[in-house]
Amino acid sequence: MSTFRERLYRFLRWSERYTKTDMVYLFTTGVWGNLGAFSVSFFSFILYIAFAHFLSKETYGTYQYLLSLAGIVGNFTLTGMNTAVTQAIARGYEGVFYKAMRLQYKWNIVPTLGTWAFSAYYLWHGNMTLGFGLLMIGLFTPLLNTFNTFSAILGGKKDFKRGFLFSLYGNIPYYAALLLVSFFYNAPLPLLAANLLSQVLATYVLYKATLRIYPPNDKVDPNALNYGNHLSVMGALGGIIGQLDSVFVFHYLGAADLAIYSFATAIPERLASFFKFIPGAALPKFAVKTDEEIRRSILAKTSIGVAAGAIIALIYIVFAKLFFMLFFPAYMAAVPYSMAYALVIIASIGSVFPTALIAKRRIKSLYIFNIANPIVQLVLQFVGIIYFGLWGLIVAKILYWFIFGAFALALLMLEDSEAEPPVLS
């Protein structure tokens, strides 16, 4: 084993002549990142089989709709704070963590009370599913997003191994709870309760464990919280619009079609998740590089990921029909949509480009990107589903992800002449 590690190390260092990348770092982060993606994909796969066999399409579609509402509420929390804390900790400013937590506790009163107001409205009008669903979402979603800030410490410390292990520890009770509830209850509210409660409890335990392992120092970056506020504001629109595809399907086509759409997109998105370690690994690296260094190397490095994504997408397209026949026979109608949606696996590589903008605090570019991009997404998805149904939405999502990467890359290649951002208190 020792000899194998030495040979692998020498091979990775040799390959850096051609990739122009720290391949030892990328391989290490990729191993832990993809182990995390694999474990989530494995658990999700088991869960999808259970949902396909135990839940009706209407129940599963309604559950997905409630999750979309939870996603929308989550975007009114300070979602950009994790990224700002990661970037600050990577530079040694660990004391930002406690300040970020206190700010999130205070601010999250707003989305909680706002969600409960909508809950009261639906309960008053007799819609128990949405009423009680929003009641749970308003209570648990802000707490979940706050406790999840522990992951920013692990990211800033580049402790990707522990990040994988903690993700695994948190996922086991989450998926176990959903499997158990789906077996006994063919109803959306018990599923939502199991989802949110298991996540909050597991995340709180991991949050406390992380603080014991990495107690933050008292060094504070005075601009970090302001940067986190900017990231939260600019990311809110995109996050909300990113949840509207399920809302559109539910309202215009119905819960059963939303279930088909969810199954069609689930596997390609899980396969794309195997590349999600790249932005997380790149953020602390980008934070200590100059803009010119990033611009000079980023295209050559991402081309490797594009090639890998194309191979995975092609393999999935070939075997998608057989896969659904074996595991999701009740959802064969989703196969053509899922085969087309596999192109998103290639486009997902473009997520590394906005990561570079975030690392270099390119505030003006990020505002342009995070305002214009969601508007394009909204127009494409709305026009697509209104005029062409599910096919229109699938094509719109694919086009959006390619536009997403191309637009971020164009902004990255511009010279940086941005002033210090205004303070958001």
Buried (B, 14 or more C-beta within 10 A) or exposed (E): EEEEEEEEEEEBEEBEEEBEBBBBBBBBBBBBBBBBBBBBBEBBBBBBBBBBEBBBBBBBBBBBBBBBBBBBBBBBBBBBBBBBBBBBBBBEBBBBBBBBBEBBEEBBEEBBEBBBEBBEEBBEEEBEBBBBBBBBBBBBBBBBBBBBBBBBBBBBBBBBBBBBBBBBEBBBBBBBBBBEBBEEBBBBBBBBBBBBBBBBBBBBBBBEBBBEEBEBEEEBBEBBBBBBBBBBBBBBBBBBBBBBBBBBBBEBBBBBBBBBBBBBBBBBBBBBBBBBBBBBBBBBBBBEBEBEEBBEBBEEBBEBBBEBBBEBBEEBBEEBBEBBEEBBEBBEBBBBBBBBBBBBBBBBBBBBBBBBBBBBBBBBBBBBBBEBBBEBBBEBBBEBBEEEBBBBBBBBBBBBBBBBBEBBBEBBEBEBEBEEBEEEE
